[in-house]
Amino acid sequence: MGKKKERPKPILEQEYCKGCGRCVLACPKDALHISSDINPISGIFPVELDYEVCNGCGLCIAACPEPYGLRAGQLEGEFQLEDPEKLFGEKPTTAPKPVNIPDEFLDLPVAEPFVIKGTYAGAIGALLAGCRHFFGYPITPSTEGTELMAKVLPKLDGAFIQAVSEVAAVNMMYGCGGAGLPCMTFTSSPGFSLMLEGVSYMISAQVPGVFINIMRGGPGLGNIGPSQSDLKLVCRGLGHGNTHAIALAPSTPQEMLDLSMQAFQLSFKYRNPVVILGDGYLGQMTGPVKLPEKMIKPGLPEWAVYGDEQHRKNLIASIKLSEPDLEQHNVMLNEKYATIGKNEQRSASFQCDDADVLIVACNTPAQMAKGAVQGLRSRGIKAGLFRPITVWPFPIDALKSLVTKAKKIVVVEASNGQLEDEMRLALSHAGIEKLPIIESIRHFGGVLPQMNEIIEKVSAAEEVLS
Amino acid sequence: MNGVFYDRFERHAHGEGLKGHTTHYCAGCGHGLAHRYLADAIEELEIQDRTIAISPVGCSVFLYYYFDVGNSQAAHGRAPAVALGHKMANPESIVISYQGDGDLASIGLAEIMQVAQMGIPISVIFVNNAIYGMTGGQMAPTTLHGTRTTTTPDGRNQMTGEPLKMAEVIAGLDGPVYVERVALFDNKQRNRAKKAIKKGLKMQVEGRGFSFVEVLAECPTHLKMNTEEAEKWVKEKMVPVFHLGVLKDVEKEPWFESKLPSFNAEKLINSIGGLPEKASRFCDAFPSHIAADDISLKFAGAGGDGAQTAALLVTRAAINEGFDSTHIPSYGPESRGGTSYADIHIAAEEVLSPASPDPNILVAFNAPSLAKFSPLVQDGGTIIYDSSVISSVPKLKGNIKVVGVPMTLIARELGNAVVKNIVALGALQAATDILPDETFLTAIRIALHDKGDLIPLNEQAFKRGKAAAELSRD
């Protein structure tokens, strides 16, 4: 408008200045100096700007490390220090409030039952649950599940990433799950150990994700035979801090598929990782698997950090610097664990109603035990099988009534008593003091207790009693 | 004020007092500058809504206090992995992994190397101040020789290694398209830093690839210097070791495609090998002449004998007939050359115990397998073995039918030794009548549905095996 255009001069709010002096060094006109007066709000000697000398070159702005430090602004005189609404308002961001997009359930065409191994069934369950993102590291005996995902996901425009390690894999899951999408991994015991750091972060940051751990013999490198020796890890040791996750223990390929599908639903329902524990035998075992009637097209939860306008305000984080904040966070997590404990116990009972000998087993050992129950009954021993499907939370409500009727519990497992410990702990918390005799049939060399072995051992013990 | 910063830093001690508008960084810290240039780049490229900033562990752990973008806070060193997870979830998002030297160049080396070499468009800003700031001045992988830190009280020396030049390491990989090292110690360097950060982001926005900008930053607190001395120190001490400039700038056309996953049910079923047609059934009843309601079999041989494939075919055939059936393989230490055996069960209702420690039927492809497992076969059971490679049969107790069939020889005559396992299936059928011929043949045809030209050979192998077993039985 005919008026000579002046370069705007920087705005300086002294209370936001830390007095580092970078601008002083940057200024070619010597217009900035460290003040000799302490700013009463910040308690710091801030810089002061001589607007008479300043020519508005802006070099000081580019040298100021503070977002609200020196900055380009309106012409002098028009500038207000801070809009009161901004100072005291409720909206530190202009991002919109995100809304929850629910899952859709789509019809599946009728197909013949598949004849597939447990790992494949787990992978297919994930695909049907809407999982299109896989991050993992190959490890025997879970590798076939990983390989199936590598084959199928590209055909569905999904993502399969073979990570540099299990440590990286779980953190890729943290990112993808944090973006609000269902993702998973297949791993086996040593690999799951490596993932625990990330699992702890996922639990704290409330990131969903499904882990299928096909357990093998340990500790250390152990062997690649079937085992159940990660029960303790999954129930009691999911990384550092106050952690828990639902642990599902399927016993057939069909259940691998069904529980894998359910795992995703549970994982998003509770915003928490879910672990599926299979033994190496189940992973390798081929059997008939029926598909469900529906598959899932996942929605997008309102908390997701998806990378769009809708979700811009969101944060996925596990850091709670102030003690009251962390306390509150853990109280919330504990309430969640309590809700899960109340609502998500799952178990199956086989001929338990009149059982004198209650066999407790999960995974493939439960199948072996189921056969043994029939064998024992044909020998006149009233045996029954109680099979936890959730190992955490332990299905204590269902076990409670059976325990009082049975004369003996025999825990059958491929670990050094980890299932028994979970059971005892649950009984103890439930206040059940009068317990029947508890015996065990265990293996821990990468082999499972066999049906005949269970029959023989239980029979022998019964004969001694009678 | 750049709109990419929050109007108030609500997450910084609940935005109370000055914390609502100041960072947690010490006076003169280089992080603040890198933050400002990053905010400027996001604003200028108009990507604020699509941006996801990954906060690392280190002094910049609180990146999410300040940036009004999608924020994800990672475990120590894992930011590139978390970034990749976000990028895969939403390829449209612009993902920035902002990391310090301890995070990226020490604990997170594996993650940065993998994501960099993958070359997927992600932007890394690596702030190198040659010291561990947050934990209080310990040695960093980039600490210079001679620098005293709390873990190198006498100064870093050869025993604690050489300063790690990450920009050179990353530029040496084929994945990244753009790698530059910049500094913050004077107006010129700051201008370059600002441009480099913007260019790094632009590489991602345009779908060209992975970018890595290393920023040499001042840490006046742990250098125990004022800002002026710290700037001088970076210029005079760091730059001679960590040379400034563009280390890699590849002309690459945009290649990164953004695809949304498919949730088409038909496509899914096809991709997992679903079979549309129902297989015909040929069985009238459960083969209870072998066992009442649960038959157990064992197929054993050397790796490569095809024992597993044959066993799986039995399982599939039985399931096609509406029975329950399971198969479990057990391999030796190697898939070829070791022993390989498979346990199969066929049950009228439900397979309860899938192992076959005492099978009704044993199919043995080599002598060690026959020696090992033949004593376990139940009384009244059947053993079928390859008589072309097994010359003598161990003495067995009880009433066990033993059928030798020259499986390998027959397969060779047919022109393909691989089909000896199908010869074995023919022999199994003839020796036990476990399932009808057509049940087996249907299972074989289904298994070979995409290799149709192999079907006649396999059918022939089955028939020859059957004929040979009938001959042997007579």
HADDOCK unambig.tbl for C-alpha pairs under 7 A between the chains (distance, minus, plus):
assign (segid A and resid 16 and name CA) (segid B and resid 21 and name CA) 6.88 0.50 0.50
assign (segid A and resid 16 and name CA) (segid B and resid 22 and name CA) 5.92 0.50 0.50
assign (segid A and resid 18 and name CA) (segid B and resid 27 and name CA) 5.39 0.50 0.50
assign (segid A and resid 19 and name CA) (segid B and resid 27 and name CA) 6.63 0.50 0.50
assign (segid A and resid 20 and name CA) (segid B and resid 27 and name CA) 4.73 0.50 0.50
assign (segid A and resid 20 and name CA) (segid B and resid 28 and name CA) 4.72 0.50 0.50
assign (segid A and resid 20 and name CA) (segid B and resid 227 and name CA) 6.07 0.50 0.50
assign (segid A and resid 21 and name CA) (segid B and resid 227 and name CA) 6.61 0.50 0.50
assign (segid A and resid 22 and name CA) (segid B and resid 28 and name CA) 6.66 0.50 0.50
assign (segid A and resid 22 and name CA) (segid B and resid 227 and name CA) 6.57 0.50 0.50
assign (segid A and resid 26 and name CA) (segid B and resid 186 and name CA) 6.76 0.50 0.50
assign (segid A and resid 26 and name CA) (segid B and resid 187 and name CA) 6.21 0.50 0.50
assign (segid A and resid 59 and name CA) (segid B and resid 187 and name CA) 6.63 0.50 0.50
assign (segid A and resid 63 and name CA) (segid B and resid 33 and name CA) 6.99 0.50 0.50
assign (segid A and resid 64 and name CA) (segid B and resid 33 and name CA) 6.61 0.50 0.50
assign (segid A and resid 65 and name CA) (segid B and resid 30 and name CA) 6.95 0.50 0.50
assign (segid A and resid 65 and name CA) (segid B and resid 32 and name CA) 4.01 0.50 0.50
assign (segid A and resid 65 and name CA) (segid B and resid 33 and name CA) 4.29 0.50 0.50
assign (segid A and resid 65 and name CA) (segid B and resid 36 and name CA) 6.86 0.50 0.50
assign (segid A and resid 66 and name CA) (segid B and resid 22 and name CA) 6.52 0.50 0.50
assign (segid A and resid 66 and name CA) (segid B and resid 23 and name CA) 6.60 0.50 0.50
assign (segid A and resid 66 and name CA) (segid B and resid 32 and name CA) 5.67 0.50 0.50
assign (segid A and resid 67 and name CA) (segid B and resid 36 and name CA) 6.34 0.50 0.50
assign (segid A and resid 68 and name CA) (segid B and resid 1 and name CA) 6.91 0.50 0.50
assign (segid A and resid 68 and name CA) (segid B and resid 21 and name CA) 6.09 0.50 0.50
assign (segid A and resid 68 and name CA) (segid B and resid 22 and name CA) 6.57 0.50 0.50
assign (segid A and resid 71 and name CA) (segid B and resid 1 and name CA) 6.22 0.50 0.50
assign (segid A and resid 86 and name CA) (segid B and resid 7 and name CA) 6.86 0.50 0.50
assign (segid A and resid 92 and name CA) (segid B and resid 6 and name CA) 5.71 0.50 0.50
assign (segid A and resid 92 and name CA) (segid B and resid 7 and name CA) 4.80 0.50 0.50
assign (segid A and resid 92 and name CA) (segid B and resid 8 and name CA) 4.95 0.50 0.50
assign (segid A and resid 92 and name CA) (segid B and resid 10 and name CA) 6.75 0.50 0.50
assign (segid A and resid 93 and name CA) (segid B and resid 6 and name CA) 5.71 0.50 0.50
assign (segid A and resid 93 and name CA) (segid B and resid 7 and name CA) 6.26 0.50 0.50
assign (segid A and resid 93 and name CA) (segid B and resid 68 and name CA) 6.56 0.50 0.50
assign (segid A and resid 108 and name CA) (segid B and resid 265 and name CA) 5.61 0.50 0.50
assign (segid A and resid 109 and name CA) (segid B and resid 266 and name CA) 6.78 0.50 0.50
assign (segid A and resid 111 and name CA) (segid B and resid 274 and name CA) 6.45 0.50 0.50
assign (segid A and resid 111 and name CA) (segid B and resid 275 and name CA) 6.31 0.50 0.50
assign (segid A and resid 111 and name CA) (segid B and resid 276 and name CA) 5.62 0.50 0.50
assign (segid A and resid 112 and name CA) (segid B and resid 275 and name CA) 6.17 0.50 0.50
assign (segid A and resid 112 and name CA) (segid B and resid 276 and name CA) 6.70 0.50 0.50
assign (segid A and resid 112 and name CA) (segid B and resid 278 and name CA) 6.14 0.50 0.50
assign (segid A and resid 115 and name CA) (segid B and resid 316 and name CA) 6.25 0.50 0.50
assign (segid A and resid 132 and name CA) (segid B and resid 261 and name CA) 6.61 0.50 0.50
assign (segid A and resid 152 and name CA) (segid B and resid 271 and name CA) 5.86 0.50 0.50
assign (segid A and resid 152 and name CA) (segid B and resid 272 and name CA) 6.65 0.50 0.50
assign (segid A and resid 155 and name CA) (segid B and resid 271 and name CA) 6.79 0.50 0.50
assign (segid A and resid 156 and name CA) (segid B and resid 261 and name CA) 5.80 0.50 0.50
assign (segid A and resid 156 and name CA) (segid B and resid 262 and name CA) 4.99 0.50 0.50
assign (segid A and resid 157 and name CA) (segid B and resid 259 and name CA) 6.41 0.50 0.50
assign (segid A and resid 157 and name CA) (segid B and resid 260 and name CA) 6.52 0.50 0.50
assign (segid A and resid 157 and name CA) (segid B and resid 261 and name CA) 4.54 0.50 0.50
assign (segid A and resid 157 and name CA) (segid B and resid 262 and name CA) 5.98 0.50 0.50
assign (segid A and resid 158 and name CA) (segid B and resid 261 and name CA) 5.02 0.50 0.50
assign (segid A and resid 159 and name CA) (segid B and resid 88 and name CA) 6.52 0.50 0.50
assign (segid A and resid 164 and name CA) (segid B and resid 110 and name CA) 6.80 0.50 0.50
assign (segid A and resid 164 and name CA) (segid B and resid 114 and name CA) 6.23 0.50 0.50
assign (segid A and resid 168 and name CA) (segid B and resid 78 and name CA) 6.72 0.50 0.50
assign (segid A and resid 168 and name CA) (segid B and resid 81 and name CA) 5.59 0.50 0.50
assign (segid A and resid 168 and name CA) (segid B and resid 111 and name CA) 6.11 0.50 0.50
assign (segid A and resid 171 and name CA) (segid B and resid 78 and name CA) 6.35 0.50 0.50
assign (segid A and resid 171 and name CA) (segid B and resid 81 and name CA) 5.47 0.50 0.50
assign (segid A and resid 171 and name CA) (segid B and resid 82 and name CA) 5.11 0.50 0.50
assign (segid A and resid 172 and name CA) (segid B and resid 81 and name CA) 4.79 0.50 0.50
assign (segid A and resid 172 and name CA) (segid B and resid 82 and name CA) 4.67 0.50 0.50
assign (segid A and resid 172 and name CA) (segid B and resid 84 and name CA) 6.08 0.50 0.50
assign (segid A and resid 172 and name CA) (segid B and resid 85 and name CA) 4.17 0.50 0.50
assign (segid A and resid 173 and name CA) (segid B and resid 85 and name CA) 5.98 0.50 0.50
assign (segid A and resid 174 and name CA) (segid B and resid 82 and name CA) 6.00 0.50 0.50
assign (segid A and resid 174 and name CA) (segid B and resid 85 and name CA) 6.95 0.50 0.50
assign (segid A and resid 175 and name CA) (segid B and resid 82 and name CA) 4.21 0.50 0.50
assign (segid A and resid 175 and name CA) (segid B and resid 83 and name CA) 6.17 0.50 0.50
assign (segid A and resid 175 and name CA) (segid B and resid 85 and name CA) 4.21 0.50 0.50
assign (segid A and resid 175 and name CA) (segid B and resid 86 and name CA) 4.74 0.50 0.50
assign (segid A and resid 176 and name CA) (segid B and resid 85 and name CA) 4.28 0.50 0.50
assign (segid A and resid 176 and name CA) (segid B and resid 86 and name CA) 4.90 0.50 0.50
assign (segid A and resid 176 and name CA) (segid B and resid 88 and name CA) 6.95 0.50 0.50
assign (segid A and resid 176 and name CA) (segid B and resid 89 and name CA) 5.24 0.50 0.50
assign (segid A and resid 179 and name CA) (segid B and resid 86 and name CA) 5.91 0.50 0.50
assign (segid A and resid 179 and name CA) (segid B and resid 89 and name CA) 6.35 0.50 0.50
assign (segid A and resid 181 and name CA) (segid B and resid 89 and name CA) 6.60 0.50 0.50
assign (segid A and resid 284 and name CA) (segid B and resid 328 and name CA) 5.97 0.50 0.50
assign (segid A and resid 284 and name CA) (segid B and resid 329 and name CA) 6.65 0.50 0.50
assign (segid A and resid 285 and name CA) (segid B and resid 326 and name CA) 6.59 0.50 0.50
assign (segid A and resid 285 and name CA) (segid B and resid 327 and name CA) 5.51 0.50 0.50
assign (segid A and resid 285 and name CA) (segid B and resid 328 and name CA) 4.54 0.50 0.50
assign (segid A and resid 286 and name CA) (segid B and resid 326 and name CA) 5.29 0.50 0.50
assign (segid A and resid 286 and name CA) (segid B and resid 327 and name CA) 4.85 0.50 0.50
assign (segid A and resid 286 and name CA) (segid B and resid 328 and name CA) 6.33 0.50 0.50
assign (segid A and resid 287 and name CA) (segid B and resid 325 and name CA) 5.88 0.50 0.50
assign (segid A and resid 287 and name CA) (segid B and resid 326 and name CA) 4.59 0.50 0.50
assign (segid A and resid 287 and name CA) (segid B and resid 327 and name CA) 6.64 0.50 0.50
assign (segid A and resid 288 and name CA) (segid B and resid 319 and name CA) 6.70 0.50 0.50
assign (segid A and resid 297 and name CA) (segid B and resid 263 and name CA) 6.03 0.50 0.50
assign (segid A and resid 305 and name CA) (segid B and resid 70 and name CA) 5.48 0.50 0.50
assign (segid A and resid 305 and name CA) (segid B and resid 71 and name CA) 6.72 0.50 0.50
assign (segid A and resid 306 and name CA) (segid B and resid 90 and name CA) 6.52 0.50 0.50
assign (segid A and resid 307 and name CA) (segid B and resid 49 and name CA) 6.66 0.50 0.50
assign (segid A and resid 307 and name CA) (segid B and resid 50 and name CA) 4.50 0.50 0.50
assign (segid A and resid 307 and name CA) (segid B and resid 51 and name CA) 5.60 0.50 0.50
assign (segid A and resid 307 and name CA) (segid B and resid 52 and name CA) 5.64 0.50 0.50
assign (segid A and resid 307 and name CA) (segid B and resid 70 and name CA) 5.93 0.50 0.50
assign (segid A and resid 307 and name CA) (segid B and resid 90 and name CA) 6.96 0.50 0.50
assign (segid A and resid 307 and name CA) (segid B and resid 93 and name CA) 4.74 0.50 0.50
assign (segid A and resid 308 and name CA) (segid B and resid 49 and name CA) 5.07 0.50 0.50
assign (segid A and resid 308 and name CA) (segid B and resid 50 and name CA) 4.56 0.50 0.50
assign (segid A and resid 308 and name CA) (segid B and resid 93 and name CA) 6.89 0.50 0.50
assign (segid A and resid 309 and name CA) (segid B and resid 49 and name CA) 4.39 0.50 0.50
assign (segid A and resid 309 and name CA) (segid B and resid 50 and name CA) 6.55 0.50 0.50
assign (segid A and resid 311 and name CA) (segid B and resid 70 and name CA) 6.72 0.50 0.50
assign (segid A and resid 312 and name CA) (segid B and resid 49 and name CA) 5.97 0.50 0.50
assign (segid A and resid 312 and name CA) (segid B and resid 69 and name CA) 5.12 0.50 0.50
assign (segid A and resid 312 and name CA) (segid B and resid 70 and name CA) 4.49 0.50 0.50
assign (segid A and resid 313 and name CA) (segid B and resid 68 and name CA) 6.84 0.50 0.50
assign (segid A and resid 313 and name CA) (segid B and resid 69 and name CA) 6.54 0.50 0.50
assign (segid A and resid 313 and name CA) (segid B and resid 70 and name CA) 6.06 0.50 0.50
assign (segid A and resid 314 and name CA) (segid B and resid 70 and name CA) 5.64 0.50 0.50
assign (segid A and resid 314 and name CA) (segid B and resid 71 and name CA) 6.44 0.50 0.50
assign (segid A and resid 315 and name CA) (segid B and resid 70 and name CA) 6.32 0.50 0.50
assign (segid A and resid 315 and name CA) (segid B and resid 71 and name CA) 4.71 0.50 0.50
assign (segid A and resid 315 and name CA) (segid B and resid 72 and name CA) 5.65 0.50 0.50
assign (segid A and resid 316 and name CA) (segid B and resid 71 and name CA) 6.30 0.50 0.50
assign (segid A and resid 316 and name CA) (segid B and resid 72 and name CA) 4.59 0.50 0.50
assign (segid A and resid 316 and name CA) (segid B and resid 73 and name CA) 6.02 0.50 0.50
assign (segid A and resid 317 and name CA) (segid B and resid 72 and name CA) 5.93 0.50 0.50
assign (segid A and resid 317 and name CA) (segid B and resid 73 and name CA) 4.70 0.50 0.50
assign (segid A and resid 367 and name CA) (segid B and resid 352 and name CA) 5.25 0.50 0.50
assign (segid A and resid 367 and name CA) (segid B and resid 353 and name CA) 5.48 0.50 0.50
assign (segid A and resid 368 and name CA) (segid B and resid 352 and name CA) 6.15 0.50 0.50
assign (segid A and resid 368 and name CA) (segid B and resid 353 and name CA) 4.42 0.50 0.50
assign (segid A and resid 370 and name CA) (segid B and resid 352 and name CA) 5.87 0.50 0.50
assign (segid A and resid 371 and name CA) (segid B and resid 352 and name CA) 4.69 0.50 0.50
assign (segid A and resid 371 and name CA) (segid B and resid 353 and name CA) 5.49 0.50 0.50
assign (segid A and resid 451 and name CA) (segid B and resid 353 and name CA) 6.25 0.50 0.50
